[in-house]
Amino acid sequence: MHGGGPDHHSLLPLAERLADRYTVVLPDVRGFGRSVCRDPAAYTWARYSADVTALLDHLGLASAVVGGTGLGGTIALRTALEHPDRVCAAVLISVEDIEDDEAKAAETALFDEFAARVRTEGIEAGWAPILPGLAPVIGTLVREAIPRADPASIAAFAAIGHDRAFRSVHDLAEVAAPTLVIPGSDPRHPTALADDLARTLPRGQLATARVSPGLRTAEDLADAVAPAIRDFLNDID
């Protein structure tokens, strides 16, 4: 699953590098791309994990390897925690920060301001003050997705800032699935958190690959992380 801002197109190059051996399904996460949802009340972490299980049901799959970048990784973790029988393994790329109370309050305000800008000035204006603090590849993928996005859905998505995925990395000690953790490199996706998470997860594995500042495109991202993902999937087969 893609991160917050892009859509499934951002992961097409990665899917292409895995498709010779694996069936890869790339949904547009609720609120992005073609998954139009303009109701702010529909954006909760429980709803996002329910979206994953609904997709698995639709595909006739009892379980699957579930993974994603940023937002998509958080959804994968929530699904693994809430529906452990549906997630046989997880892949997390550029893990989103798990905030303390003060940082969470700041994030909520940031998301509310983002939504207000999107509603009054458009999606590009909404992202303008945020993207400089993120890895360059994220900025590229967000900008490429803007023409395919529904502004009302993007604004509604910001309501997720009022929910909390996890209170602490220790909440994830009960995730039993084998999990590959590929660190990010910006304050929103801190490298140190990936290290802590890999140690906390009972079957966590920290990749040597990174979403480094040198990456610029979806192709760059795929080249950087696909080998580690292939090795991980081969090991759990």
ABEGO torsion letter per residue (X at the ends): XBBBGBBAAAAAAAAAAAAAABBBBBBBBBGBEABBBABAAABBAAAAAAAAAAAAAAAGBABBBBBEBEAAAAAAAAAAAABAAABABBBBBGBBBBBBAAAAAAAAAAAAAAAAAAAAAEAAAAAAAAAAABBAAAAAAAAAAAAABBAAAAAAAAAAAABBABABAAAAAABABBBBBBBBABAABBAAAAAAAAAABAABBBBABBBBAABABAAAAAAAAAAAAAAAAAAAX
